């Protein structure tokens, strides 16, 4: 668990840096995918799932 949290932090900082300098390529896509898989193994996964479910429910309630 500690290794996963460290990897999530490291990959998160790297993704933030790449977004900041606007340098995104296919390798960045793979990096973001690895970040997602590692995030799913941390304690933050249920919080992220709850937020995404809430956002989806909110968007589902919108009527145009």
The first five atom37 places (N, CA, C, CB, O) and aatype in JSON, in Angstrom:
{
  "aatype": [20, 20, 20, 20, 20, 20, 20, 20, 20, 20, 20, 20, 20, 20, 20, 20, 20, 20, 20, 20, 20, 20, 20, 20, 20, 20, 20, 20, 20, 20, 20, 20, 20, 20, 20, 20, 20, 20, 20, 20, 20, 20, 20, 20, 20, 20, 20, 20, 20, 20, 20, 20, 20, 20, 20, 20, 20, 20, 20, 20, 20, 20, 20, 20],
  "atom_mask": [
    [1, 1, 1, 1, 1],
    [1, 1, 1, 1, 1],
    [1, 1, 1, 1, 1],
    [1, 1, 1, 1, 1],
    [1, 1, 1, 1, 1],
    [1, 1, 1, 1, 1],
    [1, 1, 1, 1, 1],
    [1, 1, 1, 1, 1],
    [1, 1, 1, 1, 1],
    [1, 1, 1, 1, 1],
    [1, 1, 1, 1, 1],
    [1, 1, 1, 1, 1],
    [1, 1, 1, 1, 1],
    [1, 1, 1, 1, 1],
    [1, 1, 1, 1, 1],
    [1, 1, 1, 1, 1],
    [1, 1, 1, 1, 1],
    [1, 1, 1, 1, 1],
    [1, 1, 1, 1, 1],
    [1, 1, 1, 1, 1],
    [1, 1, 1, 1, 1],
    [1, 1, 1, 1, 1],
    [1, 1, 1, 1, 1],
    [1, 1, 1, 1, 1],
    [1, 1, 1, 1, 1],
    [1, 1, 1, 1, 1],
    [1, 1, 1, 1, 1],
    [1, 1, 1, 1, 1],
    [1, 1, 1, 1, 1],
    [1, 1, 1, 1, 1],
    [1, 1, 1, 1, 1],
    [1, 1, 1, 1, 1],
    [1, 1, 1, 1, 1],
    [1, 1, 1, 1, 1],
    [1, 1, 1, 1, 1],
    [1, 1, 1, 1, 1],
    [1, 1, 1, 1, 1],
    [1, 1, 1, 1, 1],
    [1, 1, 1, 1, 1],
    [1, 1, 1, 1, 1],
    [1, 1, 1, 1, 1],
    [1, 1, 1, 1, 1],
    [1, 1, 1, 1, 1],
    [1, 1, 1, 1, 1],
    [1, 1, 1, 1, 1],
    [1, 1, 1, 1, 1],
    [1, 1, 1, 1, 1],
    [1, 1, 1, 1, 1],
    [1, 1, 1, 1, 1],
    [1, 1, 1, 1, 1],
    [1, 1, 1, 1, 1],
    [1, 1, 1, 1, 1],
    [1, 1, 1, 1, 1],
    [1, 1, 1, 1, 1],
    [1, 1, 1, 1, 1],
    [1, 1, 1, 1, 1],
    [1, 1, 1, 1, 1],
    [1, 1, 1, 1, 1],
    [1, 1, 1, 1, 1],
    [1, 1, 1, 1, 1],
    [1, 1, 1, 1, 1],
    [1, 1, 1, 1, 1],
    [1, 1, 1, 1, 1],
    [1, 1, 1, 1, 1]
  ],
  "atom_positions": [
    [[0.82, -1.19, 0.0], [0.0, 0.0, 0.0], [0.86, 1.25, 0.0], [-0.93, 0.0, 1.19], [0.55, 2.22, -0.7]],
    [[1.94, 1.25, 0.77], [2.82, 2.41, 0.83], [3.49, 2.66, -0.51], [3.88, 2.23, 1.92], [3.64, 3.81, -0.93]],
    [[3.89, 1.59, -1.19], [4.51, 1.74, -2.5], [3.49, 2.29, -3.5], [5.08, 0.4, -3.01], [3.84, 3.13, -4.32]],
    [[2.26, 1.82, -3.43], [1.22, 2.32, -4.34], [0.97, 3.8, -4.11], [-0.07, 1.53, -4.15], [0.83, 4.56, -5.07]],
    [[0.89, 4.21, -2.86], [0.66, 5.63, -2.56], [1.81, 6.48, -3.06], [0.45, 5.84, -1.06], [1.59, 7.57, -3.59]],
    [[3.03, 6.02, -2.89], [4.18, 6.77, -3.38], [4.18, 6.85, -4.9], [5.48, 6.12, -2.89], [4.49, 7.9, -5.47]],
    [[3.84, 5.76, -5.55], [3.8, 5.75, -7.01], [2.7, 6.67, -7.53], [3.58, 4.32, -7.54], [2.88, 7.35, -8.54]],
    [[1.56, 6.69, -6.85], [0.47, 7.58, -7.25], [0.91, 9.04, -7.11], [-0.8, 7.32, -6.4], [0.65, 9.86, -7.98]],
    [[1.58, 9.35, -6.02], [2.07, 10.71, -5.82], [3.08, 11.09, -6.88], [2.69, 10.86, -4.43], [3.0, 12.18, -7.46]],
    [[4.02, 10.22, -7.15], [5.05, 10.5, -8.16], [4.43, 10.66, -9.55], [6.09, 9.38, -8.17], [4.74, 11.61, -10.26]],
    [[3.56, 9.73, -9.94], [2.93, 9.82, -11.25], [2.0, 11.03, -11.34], [2.15, 8.54, -11.55], [1.9, 11.66, -12.39]],
    [[1.32, 11.34, -10.26], [0.45, 12.52, -10.25], [1.23, 13.8, -10.47], [-0.29, 12.62, -8.94], [0.8, 14.67, -11.23]],
    [[2.38, 13.92, -9.83], [3.23, 15.09, -10.04], [3.76, 15.15, -11.47], [4.4, 15.09, -9.05], [3.83, 16.22, -12.07]],
    [[4.12, 14.0, -12.0], [4.61, 13.97, -13.38], [3.52, 14.34, -14.38], [5.17, 12.58, -13.71], [3.78, 15.06, -15.34]],
    [[2.31, 13.86, -14.17], [1.19, 14.21, -15.04], [0.9, 15.7, -14.94], [-0.08, 13.39, -14.67], [0.68, 16.36, -15.95]],
    [[0.91, 16.23, -13.72], [0.68, 17.66, -13.54], [1.72, 18.47, -14.3], [0.69, 18.03, -12.04], [1.39, 19.46, -14.95]],
    [[2.98, 18.06, -14.2], [4.06, 18.76, -14.89], [3.85, 18.72, -16.41], [5.42, 18.16, -14.53], [4.02, 19.73, -17.08]],
    [[3.49, 17.57, -16.93], [3.26, 17.46, -18.37], [2.08, 18.3, -18.83], [3.03, 16.0, -18.75], [2.11, 18.89, -19.91]],
    [[1.04, 18.37, -18.02], [-0.09, 19.24, -18.36], [0.29, 20.7, -18.28], [-1.27, 18.96, -17.44], [-0.17, 21.52, -19.07]],
    [[1.13, 21.02, -17.32], [1.55, 22.41, -17.12], [2.36, 22.93, -18.31], [2.38, 22.53, -15.83], [2.19, 24.08, -18.73]],
    [[3.24, 22.11, -18.85], [4.06, 22.56, -19.97], [3.4, 22.24, -21.32], [5.44, 21.91, -19.91], [3.99, 22.49, -22.37]],
    [[2.19, 21.69, -21.28], [1.41, 21.37, -22.49], [2.18, 20.46, -23.44], [1.02, 22.65, -23.22], [2.25, 20.7, -24.65]],
    [[2.73, 19.42, -22.88], [3.52, 18.47, -23.65], [2.9, 17.1, -23.45], [5.03, 18.47, -23.2], [3.35, 16.31, -22.62]],
    [[1.87, 16.81, -24.22], [1.16, 15.54, -24.08], [1.32, 14.71, -25.36], [-0.33, 15.77, -23.76], [1.1, 15.22, -26.46]],
    [[1.68, 13.46, -25.21], [1.84, 12.53, -26.33], [1.31, 11.17, -25.92], [3.32, 12.43, -26.78], [0.7, 11.03, -24.86]],
    [[1.54, 10.16, -26.75], [1.06, 8.81, -26.46], [1.68, 8.24, -25.19], [1.37, 7.88, -27.64], [1.01, 7.52, -24.45]],
    [[2.92, 8.56, -24.93], [3.56, 8.08, -23.7], [2.84, 8.64, -22.47], [5.05, 8.48, -23.67], [2.74, 7.98, -21.44]],
    [[2.33, 9.85, -22.6], [1.59, 10.46, -21.5], [0.27, 9.74, -21.26], [1.34, 11.94, -21.78], [-0.19, 9.62, -20.13]],
    [[-0.32, 9.28, -22.33], [-1.55, 8.49, -22.19], [-1.28, 7.22, -21.38], [-2.12, 8.12, -23.58], [-2.07, 6.87, -20.5]],
    [[-0.19, 6.56, -21.68], [0.18, 5.36, -20.92], [0.49, 5.7, -19.47], [1.38, 4.65, -21.57], [0.15, 4.95, -18.56]],
    [[1.14, 6.83, -19.25], [1.44, 7.29, -17.9], [0.16, 7.54, -17.11], [2.3, 8.55, -17.94], [0.06, 7.15, -15.95]],
    [[-0.8, 8.18, -17.73], [-2.07, 8.44, -17.07], [-2.82, 7.14, -16.79], [-2.94, 9.37, -17.92], [-3.48, 7.01, -15.76]],
    [[-2.72, 6.19, -17.68], [-3.33, 4.88, -17.45], [-2.71, 4.18, -16.26], [-3.2, 4.02, -18.68], [-3.42, 3.6, -15.43]],
    [[-1.39, 4.22, -16.17], [-0.7, 3.62, -15.02], [-1.1, 4.33, -13.73], [0.84, 3.68, -15.2], [-1.27, 3.69, -12.69]],
    [[-1.24, 5.65, -13.78], [-1.68, 6.42, -12.62], [-3.06, 5.95, -12.16], [-1.7, 7.92, -12.94], [-3.3, 5.79, -10.97]],
    [[-3.96, 5.74, -13.1], [-5.31, 5.29, -12.76], [-5.31, 3.92, -12.12], [-6.18, 5.26, -14.0], [-6.02, 3.7, -11.13]],
    [[-4.53, 2.99, -12.66], [-4.47, 1.66, -12.07], [-3.87, 1.69, -10.67], [-3.66, 0.73, -12.96], [-4.34, 0.98, -9.79]],
    [[-2.85, 2.51, -10.46], [-2.25, 2.62, -9.13], [-3.19, 3.33, -8.15], [-0.91, 3.35, -9.21], [-3.25, 2.97, -6.98]],
    [[-3.91, 4.33, -8.62], [-4.86, 5.03, -7.78], [-5.96, 4.09, -7.3], [-5.47, 6.22, -8.53], [-6.46, 4.23, -6.18]],
    [[-6.34, 3.15, -8.14], [-7.38, 2.19, -7.77], [-6.95, 1.29, -6.62], [-7.75, 1.34, -8.97], [-7.8, 0.67, -5.99]],
    [[-5.66, 1.2, -6.34], [-5.15, 0.34, -5.27], [-4.92, 1.11, -3.97], [-3.87, -0.32, -5.7], [-4.46, 0.52, -2.99]],
    [[-5.22, 2.4, -3.93], [-5.0, 3.2, -2.72], [-6.31, 3.39, -1.98], [-4.39, 4.56, -3.07], [-7.37, 2.95, -2.42]],
    [[-6.22, 4.04, -0.84], [-7.4, 4.31, -0.03], [-8.27, 5.4, -0.66], [-6.99, 4.73, 1.39], [-9.43, 5.57, -0.27]],
    [[-7.74, 6.12, -1.62], [-8.49, 7.19, -2.28], [-9.48, 6.65, -3.32], [-7.53, 8.15, -2.96], [-10.34, 7.4, -3.78]],
    [[-9.39, 5.4, -3.68], [-10.24, 4.83, -4.72], [-11.73, 4.97, -4.41], [-9.91, 3.37, -4.92], [-12.48, 5.38, -5.3]],
    [[-12.21, 4.64, -3.2], [-13.64, 4.81, -2.93], [-14.09, 6.26, -3.02], [-13.97, 4.25, -1.57], [-15.21, 6.54, -3.45]],
    [[-13.23, 7.19, -2.6], [-13.58, 8.61, -2.68], [-13.71, 9.04, -4.13], [-12.53, 9.47, -1.95], [-14.66, 9.74, -4.5]],
    [[-12.77, 8.62, -4.96], [-12.81, 8.96, -6.38], [-14.06, 8.36, -7.02], [-11.53, 8.47, -7.11], [-14.74, 9.02, -7.81]],
    [[-14.37, 7.12, -6.69], [-15.56, 6.46, -7.24], [-16.83, 7.19, -6.81], [-15.61, 4.98, -6.79], [-17.75, 7.36, -7.62]],
    [[-16.89, 7.62, -5.56], [-18.07, 8.34, -5.07], [-18.23, 9.68, -5.77], [-17.97, 8.57, -3.56], [-19.34, 10.06, -6.15]],
    [[-17.13, 10.4, -5.95], [-17.18, 11.68, -6.65], [-17.62, 11.49, -8.1], [-15.8, 12.38, -6.61], [-18.45, 12.25, -8.6]],
    [[-17.08, 10.49, -8.77], [-17.47, 10.24, -10.16], [-18.93, 9.81, -10.26], [-16.57, 9.16, -10.77], [-19.63, 10.22, -11.19]],
    [[-19.4, 9.0, -9.32], [-20.81, 8.61, -9.31], [-21.71, 9.82, -9.07], [-21.07, 7.55, -8.23], [-22.75, 9.96, -9.71]],
    [[-21.3, 10.69, -8.16], [-22.07, 11.9, -7.9], [-22.11, 12.83, -9.1], [-21.5, 12.64, -6.7], [-23.15, 13.4, -9.42]],
    [[-20.98, 12.99, -9.76], [-20.94, 13.84, -10.96], [-21.8, 13.25, -12.07], [-19.49, 14.01, -11.45], [-22.49, 13.98, -12.78]],
    [[-21.75, 11.94, -12.21], [-22.58, 11.28, -13.23], [-24.06, 11.44, -12.92], [-22.23, 9.81, -13.33], [-24.85, 11.68, -13.83]],
    [[-24.44, 11.3, -11.66], [-25.85, 11.48, -11.28], [-26.29, 12.92, -11.52], [-26.06, 11.1, -9.81], [-27.39, 13.16, -12.0]],
    [[-25.42, 13.87, -11.19], [-25.74, 15.27, -11.4], [-25.94, 15.57, -12.89], [-24.63, 16.16, -10.84], [-26.91, 16.22, -13.28]],
    [[-25.02, 15.09, -13.7], [-25.13, 15.32, -15.14], [-26.34, 14.6, -15.72], [-23.85, 14.87, -15.86], [-26.95, 15.07, -16.69]],
    [[-26.69, 13.46, -15.14], [-27.88, 12.75, -15.61], [-29.18, 13.46, -15.3], [-27.93, 11.38, -15.01], [-30.18, 13.25, -15.98]],
    [[-29.18, 14.31, -14.27], [-30.37, 15.05, -13.89], [-30.57, 16.33, -14.72], [-30.29, 15.4, -12.42], [-31.66, 16.9, -14.72]],
    [[-29.55, 16.78, -15.4], [-29.65, 18.0, -16.19], [-30.55, 17.8, -17.39], [-28.27, 18.46, -16.64], [-30.45, 16.79, -18.09]],
    [[-31.42, 18.75, -17.63], [-32.32, 18.71, -18.78], [-32.07, 19.95, -19.63], [-33.82, 18.62, -18.33], [-32.03, 21.07, -19.11]],
    [[-31.91, 19.74, -20.9], [-31.66, 20.87, -21.8], [-32.86, 21.14, -22.65], [-30.46, 20.61, -22.69], [-32.85, 22.06, -23.47]]
  ]
}
